[in-house]
């Protein structure tokens, strides 16, 4: 549970640092938040696998395989890469802005230098866009995976009373709130797994009276 809290605090700090113009600090906080979320989702997946093993007779057909690991790794790598590229891009933009200060007369050498830096900025921008798209797809896919399989486990095992909304609901909710309610989904996953785990625990063996 504390992974979710830490990720939320780091995410808010990342946005605050970005607003304050501290690109490097914002990226560090953003990377920390991404790693905390990925660590939590890895643990959540492990709990789902344990739950399936416990109810193997009813959940043998529920597939909880490598798609989870692949999506989590894509989420981490693209998220961290995007944060690093955003810092580099911010630095290049500052350098480009200082290449042609207002009031100076442009010349061929300055124009050539500015053009080279402009190409570098464009390349970094395209790289950042590509990583952001990969991150977004993996992020949405993880919501789809966990929401779908948790509901499927509940339905097949016949335990629990929760009924998750569709993954689309959580994705739209997260986007509209600039990602803050994404952490509500993470909390919901923790709550759903806890409920399923508690309800599938074997009852303690009854202790009979010792005859005297």
C-alpha positions in Angstrom: 0.0 0.0 0.0 2.8 2.4 0.8 4.1 2.0 -2.7 0.9 3.7 -4.0 1.3 6.5 -1.5 5.0 7.1 -2.4 4.2 7.0 -6.1 1.4 9.6 -5.6 3.6 11.9 -3.6 6.4 11.7 -6.1 4.0 12.3 -9.0 2.7 15.4 -7.4 6.2 16.6 -6.6 7.2 16.0 -10.2 4.4 18.2 -11.5 5.2 20.9 -8.9 8.9 20.9 -9.9 7.9 21.1 -13.6 5.7 24.1 -12.9 8.6 25.7 -11.0 10.8 25.2 -14.0 13.0 22.6 -12.4 13.2 20.1 -15.3 15.8 17.8 -13.8 14.2 17.6 -10.4 10.8 17.0 -12.0 12.3 14.1 -14.0 13.9 12.6 -10.9 10.6 12.6 -9.1 8.8 11.3 -12.2 11.2 8.4 -12.5 10.8 7.6 -8.8 7.0 7.6 -9.2 7.2 5.3 -12.3 9.5 2.8 -10.5 7.2 2.8 -7.4 4.2 2.0 -9.5 6.0 -0.7 -11.4 7.2 -2.3 -8.2 3.7 -2.3 -6.8 2.2 -3.8 -10.0 4.9 -6.5 -10.0 3.9 -7.4 -6.4 0.2 -7.3 -7.4 0.8 -9.7 -10.3 2.7 -12.1 -7.9 -0.3 -12.0 -5.6 -2.6 -12.9 -8.5 -0.5 -15.8 -9.4 -0.5 -17.1 -5.8 -4.3 -16.7 -5.8 -4.6 -18.8 -8.9 -2.4 -21.5 -7.5 -4.5 -21.6 -4.3 -7.7 -22.0 -6.4 -6.2 -24.0 -9.2 -9.2 -26.3 -9.6 -11.3 -23.4 -10.6 -8.7 -20.9 -12.0 -6.5 -23.2 -14.1 -7.8 -21.6 -17.3 -7.0 -18.1 -16.2 -3.9 -17.0 -18.0 -1.6 -14.7 -15.9 1.6 -15.0 -18.0 4.4 -13.0 -19.5 2.1 -10.3 -20.9 2.2 -8.7 -17.4 6.0 -8.7 -17.2 6.3 -7.3 -20.8 3.8 -4.5 -20.2 5.4 -3.6 -16.8 8.9 -3.4 -18.4 7.6 -1.4 -21.3 6.0 1.0 -18.8 9.2 1.4 -16.8 11.6 1.7 -19.7 9.5 4.1 -21.7 8.5 6.2 -18.7 12.2 6.5 -17.5 13.3 7.2 -21.1 10.7 9.9 -21.6 11.7 11.6 -18.4 15.4 11.6 -19.4 14.6 12.9 -22.9 12.4 15.6 -21.5 15.4 17.0 -19.5 17.7 16.8 -22.6 15.0 18.5 -24.7 14.5 21.3 -22.2 18.3 21.9 -22.2 18.4 22.0 -26.0 15.6 24.4 -26.1 17.4 26.8 -23.7 20.5 26.5 -25.8 18.7 27.1 -29.0 17.0 30.2 -27.5 20.3 31.7 -26.6 21.9 31.0 -30.0 20.0 33.9 -31.7 19.5 36.6 -29.0 17.1 39.3 -29.9 18.7 42.4 -31.4 21.7 40.8 -33.1 22.2 40.6 -36.8 22.1 37.0 -38.1 25.0 35.6 -40.1 25.8 32.4 -41.9 27.7 30.8 -39.1 25.0 31.5 -36.6 22.3 30.3 -38.9 24.2 27.0 -39.5 24.7 26.5 -35.8 21.0 27.3 -35.1 19.9 24.9 -37.8 22.0 22.1 -36.4 20.5 22.6 -32.9 17.1 22.8 -34.4 17.5 19.4 -36.0 18.7 18.0 -32.6 15.7 19.5 -30.9 13.4 17.9 -33.5 15.1 14.5 -33.1 14.7 14.7 -29.3 11.1 15.8 -29.7 10.3 12.8 -32.0 12.0 10.4 -29.6 10.1 11.8 -26.7 6.8 11.5 -28.6 7.6 7.9 -29.4 8.4 7.0 -25.9 5.4 8.8 -24.6 3.2 6.8 -26.9 4.7 3.5 -25.8 4.3 4.5 -22.2 0.7 5.4 -22.8 -0.1 2.2 -24.5 1.6 0.0 -21.9 -0.1 2.1 -19.1 -3.6 1.5 -20.6 -2.8 -2.1 -21.3 -1.8 -2.7 -17.6 -5.2 -1.2 -16.5 -6.9 -3.5 -19.0 -5.0 -6.6 -17.8 -5.5 -6.2 -14.1 -9.1 -5.0 -14.3 -10.1 -7.8 -16.6 -8.4 -10.6 -14.8 -9.4 -9.5 -11.3 -13.0 -9.5 -12.4 -12.5 -12.9 -14.1 -11.0 -14.4 -11.0 -13.9 -13.2 -8.9 -16.4 -14.5 -11.3 -14.8 -17.9 -11.8 -14.0 -18.4 -8.1 -17.4 -17.2 -7.1 -16.0 -15.1 -4.2 -16.1 -11.3 -3.5 -18.8 -8.8 -4.1 -16.9 -6.1 -6.0 -17.6 -5.4 -9.7 -14.9 -3.3 -11.3 -15.9 -0.8 -13.9 -14.5 -1.3 -17.4 -10.9 -0.5 -18.0 -12.0 2.3 -20.3 -13.7 4.0 -17.4 -10.4 4.0 -15.3 -8.4 5.1 -18.3 -10.6 8.1 -19.1 -10.9 9.0 -15.4 -7.1 9.0 -15.1 -6.6 11.1 -18.2 -9.3 13.7 -17.3 -7.7 14.2 -13.8 -4.1 14.5 -15.3 -3.2 11.1 -13.9 -4.1 11.7 -10.3 -7.1 9.3 -10.2 -4.8 6.6 -11.7 -3.7 6.1 -8.1 -7.4 5.5 -7.2 -7.3 2.6 -9.6 -4.0 1.3 -8.0 -5.7 1.5 -4.6 -8.7 -0.3 -6.0 -6.5 -3.1 -7.3 -4.9 -3.4 -3.9 -8.4 -3.6 -2.3 -9.7 -6.1 -4.8 -6.7 -8.4 -4.3 -7.0 -8.1 -0.5 -10.6 -9.0 -0.6 -10.1 -12.0 -2.9 -7.2 -13.2 -0.8 -9.1 -12.9 2.5 -12.2 -14.6 1.1 -10.3 -17.6 -0.3 -8.3 -18.3 2.8 -9.0 -21.7 4.2 -11.0 -21.6 7.4 -9.1 -22.6 10.5 -9.5 -26.3 11.4 -12.1 -26.8 14.1 -10.8 -28.0 17.4 -12.9 -30.7 19.0 -13.3 -31.1 22.7 -10.8 -33.4 24.3 -12.6 -36.3 26.0 -11.9 -36.8 29.6 
